[in-house]
């Protein structure tokens, strides 16, 4: 994940859960873990994921998440994911 002004955060290695047809992955843990991950994504500008399917080479995907907080704010009356500071 990258923070503001190009600040790069230390990589975090996690094994995500795969779908039964091997076309999707899911963040590990229950709802609380997923919400915390989304809250963390709301504080950064970019999310980089590296995947390495069994028996294949690695693939790197970069996601622009700068607008995520704006989207979550629009639905926070239901979600309640924005932590007041």
Secondary structure, DSSP 8 states (H G I E B T S, - for coil): -B-GGG-B--------EE-TTSS-EE-SS-HHHHHHHHHHHTT-SEEEEEE--TTS--EEEEEE-TTHHHHHHHTHHHH------
